[in-house]
């Protein structure tokens, strides 16, 4: 059965001091600490493209897992809405070339943002199992520094650049369980790009996540035959500290199990959930709930269980 074998990341060294940004916008330091949750935001260099961030994550994965042979990779998927250039060709094809992969590799992009990792896990698993593939790479990279207006107080203090690489194969560390997906296309206008710049209605996004995510978490648990007591942690998209707090409060139980860890990364869009998975990989956890939510509007939740029980 295909599952998650390993996760690694690439985070640019350069960063933006969010306290300095807050001061520029007339906000106190407490606003950064309590509402945003990110003290600094990593930012890619001008010379780096989305594909370069992806390659950086794959190289980190190779260092973490010396036995990973790229010549054995037969599927490569990139989750991004901010790909190289103007989006044609697909970024996965560019990454394919930079990694020197062979011509038999299936490579395609998934155009999703904050919910994209959970979607990507199930899309790649199903794709691989349907045609008998053995080793796949799921990459996430959404450098919002390409589209954020530095003078927009609604977005400038939120987003950081990062990329992750997830190795999916047989004999995994983590198995995918029940999942649920949702879309509210009528809310698409609340988070969109226009003339190359990001526009976000923060209040609408906050309300959308606060209302929909707790219900979906409970639905996945119920369909899996579990209660919250059976879950070690909830790894949610790190939209902001305020959103995580609101979701955990509305969920109504085990608020301490909702992980908040975005202080040095900010909201990294499709990379936020796998970053949490990587950071907590060695914890003695056996059952997790992953959830991404945002642009679309879309949301996606899945159960993750240790293969060794």
C-alpha positions, 0 to 999 in steps of 0.5 A: 500500500502506498503511503508516506515514507519521508518528508523534507523541506527547503526554507530560504535563508533570507527572511523578513522581520515581522516586528519591523513590518508591524511597526511600519503598519502601526501595529504593536508587537503583540499583534504579531505574536498573538494574531499573526503568529510569525516573527519572521518570514523566509523569502526566496532570492530574486534568482530563485524560481519555484522549481529551484525551491522544489529542487532544494527540498528534494536535495534535502530529502536525499540527505535525510534518506541516503537510500532514496534513488532518484532513478527509481522515481516514476511519478513527480507531482508539484502542488503550486499556484505560483509556478515558474514563469507564466505557468507554461510549461508546468513546473513539474516538467521544469523540476523533472529536468533540473533533477535529471529524471528519466523520460518514463516519469509521469510529471504533473502539477496540482493547482491548489494552495493551502489545501493542496498537500492533503489533495496531493497525498490522495491524488498521488496515492490513487494515481500510483496504485491505479497503474502500479507505480512504486516511488513518487515525489509530492512537492509543494512550493507556493512562493507568495513573495511573487504576488504579495504587495509589500504595502498591503497590511492584509497580506504582507505580514502573513506569508513566507516562502518554503518548499517540501518534498514527500516520498510516497512508496510501499512500506511507508511510515505513515498510512493514509486513512479516511479523507474528506474534501470540500469546495465553496467556489462562491467564495473564490473572490475572497482570496485571488490574484488580480494583475499579478497581485494577491488580494485577500479578505481576511475576515471572510477567510477567517470566518470560512475556516472557523465555521467549516474546518471543525465540522470536517474534522469531526466528520473524518473522525466519525467516519473513521470510527474514532473520537478525539481521544484517539488522535495524538495531534491535529496538524492544520494549515498554519493560516495564522495564530488567530485562525488556529486558535479559533478552529481549536476553540470551535472544535470544542475539545483537546485544544492542546492537540492543535499544533501551532508552529509558524513563528519562523516560517509564517503561512507557507501555503501548500507547504505548511502541513508537510512542514509540521509533519517533518518537524514532528516526525520523531514524536511518539505519535501514532494517529494524526489528522491533517487539514488544509484550507484556503484559496478556492475556497477549499478545504481537505482533511485526512487521517494519517496512521503509523504503519507499525500501529 
